[in-house]
Amino acid sequence: MKSFNIVIICVFCNLAGLAIAQSTKLYRWVDEDGIVHFGDSVPQEYSELELQVVNEHGITVEVIRAKKTAEDLLTEAERQQLNQDRELDRRRDQTLLATYLTVEDIQIHRDRRVELFQAQARVTELHLSNLKRRMGDLLEEAAKFKPYNSETTAPAISNELSEDIKTTQTTIARHEQNLEKFAADQQAIIDLFDSDIDRFKQLKDLN
């Protein structure tokens, strides 16, 4: 057993002497089988393991961390995301408690926001009604001309009337899309405030 220890010490001393002579670093690493290695360079198959830089006395002076695996990186990203989510929740709770005193305060704020969307929707519906009325008039006029009139003697529709119809159709479609967006935004606001109310009750122990 003593002779084995002497061999190990000699190997280490030789490697350390080589590193000093060449002014290079001496590395120590442990492979997957638990075998300790020393060398002034690291073979490619061990390059992703944790490395220790040791001095001539065998004392670790620097640690080079092992390269993170894809699983390690994913776990770290998930942990960071969890911490961010917790911080956002904490700030949201602080804002709720600082902004509102009662559930009724939140409901009043919610109703005001909803009323804004409803007001926008009413204005849009009025414009849409006028546009549809105008479209009816345009189509009634266009019925005298080809291609809206199938009579062989019917004249071709003018470019001006044709463009007017296309423009009105486009505007109607845009207003209808706006109405759908207002409805979706309104529901999103209601859902958000309902969530705030539930959380406020939890924080105030009102359930």
C-alpha positions in Angstrom: 0.0 0.0 0.0 2.9 2.3 0.8 4.5 1.7 -2.5 1.2 2.5 -4.3 1.0 5.9 -2.5 4.6 6.7 -3.3 3.8 6.0 -7.0 0.8 8.4 -6.9 2.9 11.1 -5.2 5.7 10.7 -7.7 3.3 11.0 -10.6 1.7 14.1 -9.1 5.1 15.6 -8.5 6.3 14.9 -12.0 3.2 16.5 -13.4 3.5 19.5 -11.2 7.1 19.9 -12.1 6.2 19.8 -15.8 3.5 22.4 -15.3 5.9 24.7 -13.5 8.7 24.2 -16.0 6.4 25.1 -18.9 4.6 27.9 -16.9 1.3 26.2 -17.6 -1.6 25.3 -15.4 -1.9 21.9 -13.8 -5.5 20.5 -13.8 -7.1 18.0 -11.7 -10.4 16.3 -12.6 -12.5 13.2 -11.7 -14.0 11.1 -14.5 -17.3 9.3 -14.5 -15.7 6.3 -12.9 -14.4 8.3 -10.0 -10.8 8.1 -11.1 -8.7 11.2 -10.4 -6.6 12.6 -13.3 -3.9 15.3 -13.4 -2.5 17.0 -16.5 -1.3 20.3 -17.9 -4.0 19.9 -20.6 -7.4 18.3 -20.6 -8.5 15.7 -23.2 -11.5 16.6 -25.2 -13.7 13.8 -23.6 -13.2 15.5 -20.2 -13.4 19.1 -21.2 -17.0 19.5 -20.0 -16.3 18.1 -16.5 -15.5 20.3 -13.5 -11.8 21.1 -13.4 -9.6 22.2 -10.5 -6.4 24.2 -11.1 -3.8 23.1 -8.5 -0.5 24.6 -7.6 2.8 22.8 -7.1 1.7 21.8 -3.6 -1.5 20.1 -4.9 -3.7 22.9 -3.5 -6.7 24.0 -5.5 -6.3 27.6 -6.5 -9.2 27.8 -9.1 -12.3 25.8 -9.9 -13.6 25.7 -13.5 -17.3 24.7 -13.3 -18.6 21.9 -15.4 -20.4 22.9 -18.6 -24.1 23.0 -18.0 -26.2 20.4 -19.8 -29.3 21.2 -21.7 -31.3 19.8 -18.7 -29.4 22.1 -16.3 -30.1 25.1 -18.5 -33.8 24.2 -18.7 -34.0 23.8 -14.9 -32.3 27.1 -14.4 -34.6 28.9 -16.9 -37.6 27.4 -15.2 -36.3 28.5 -11.8 -35.7 32.1 -13.0 -39.2 32.2 -14.6 -40.7 31.0 -11.3 -38.9 33.7 -9.4 -40.0 36.3 -11.9 -43.6 35.1 -11.6 -43.4 35.3 -7.8 -42.1 38.8 -8.0 -44.8 39.9 -10.3 -47.4 38.4 -8.0 -45.9 40.2 -5.0 -46.0 43.5 -6.8 -49.5 42.9 -8.0 -50.6 42.2 -4.4 -48.9 45.4 -3.2 -50.6 47.4 -5.9 -54.0 46.0 -5.0 -53.7 46.8 -1.4 -52.3 50.2 -2.0 -54.9 51.1 -4.6 -58.2 49.8 -3.1 -59.7 49.8 0.3 -62.7 47.7 -0.4 -64.1 45.2 -3.0 -66.6 47.9 -4.0 -63.7 50.2 -5.0 -62.5 47.6 -7.4 -66.0 47.1 -8.8 -66.5 50.8 -9.4 -63.2 51.0 -11.2 -64.1 47.9 -13.3 -67.5 49.4 -14.2 -65.9 52.7 -15.4 -63.5 50.8 -17.6 -66.3 48.7 -19.1 -68.4 51.8 -19.7 -65.5 53.2 -21.9 -65.6 50.1 -24.2 -69.4 50.3 -24.3 -69.3 53.9 -25.3 -66.8 53.1 -28.1 -69.1 50.3 -29.2 -72.2 52.6 -29.3 -70.4 55.1 -31.5 -69.1 52.4 -33.8 -72.6 50.8 -34.1 -74.0 54.2 -35.1 -71.4 54.6 -37.8 -72.0 51.1 -38.9 -75.7 51.6 -39.1 -75.2 54.7 -41.3 -72.7 52.8 -43.5 -75.1 49.9 -44.1 -77.8 52.4 -45.0 -75.4 54.0 -47.5 -74.5 50.6 -48.8 -78.1 49.9 -49.5 -78.5 53.1 -51.4 -75.3 52.4 -53.4 -76.5 48.8 -54.3 -79.9 50.2 -55.3 -78.2 52.6 -57.7 -75.8 49.9 -58.9 -78.7 47.6 -59.7 -79.2 49.7 -62.9 -75.8 48.7 -64.2 -73.8 45.7 -65.1 -72.6 43.5 -63.5 -75.4 44.1 -60.9 -78.0 44.1 -63.7 -78.2 41.1 -66.0 -80.1 42.9 -68.7 -78.1 42.9 -71.9 -79.1 46.5 -72.5 -77.9 47.6 -69.1 -74.9 50.0 -69.2 -71.7 49.2 -67.3 -71.3 50.6 -63.8 -69.1 53.7 -63.5 -65.7 53.5 -61.9 -66.8 56.1 -59.3 -69.8 54.1 -58.2 -67.8 50.8 -58.2 -65.1 52.3 -56.1 -67.6 53.8 -53.7 -69.2 50.4 -53.1 -65.8 48.8 -52.5 -64.7 51.5 -50.1 -68.0 51.3 -48.2 -67.7 47.5 -47.9 -64.2 47.8 -46.6 -65.2 50.4 -44.0 -68.1 48.3 -42.9 -65.8 45.3 -42.4 -63.4 47.4 -40.4 -66.1 48.7 -38.1 -67.4 45.2 -37.6 -63.9 44.0 -36.6 -63.7 46.9 -34.2 -66.9 45.9 -32.6 -65.6 42.4 -32.1 -62.4 43.8 -30.6 -64.3 46.0 -28.2 -66.3 43.1 -27.0 -63.2 40.9 -26.5 -61.3 43.7 -24.7 -64.3 44.4 -22.5 -64.5 40.7 -21.5 -60.8 40.7 -20.8 -61.1 43.7 -18.5 -64.0 42.0 -16.7 -62.0 38.8 -16.2 -59.0 40.8 -15.0 -61.0 42.7 -12.4 -62.8 39.6 -11.3 -59.4 38.0 -10.7 -58.3 41.1 -8.8 -61.4 40.9 -6.6 -60.8 37.3 -5.8 -57.1 38.0 -4.9 -58.1 41.1 -2.9 -60.5 38.9 -0.8 -57.8 36.4 -0.2 -55.3 39.1 1.0 -58.0 40.7 3.2 -59.3 37.3 4.3 -62.8 38.2 3.2 -63.8 34.8 1.8 
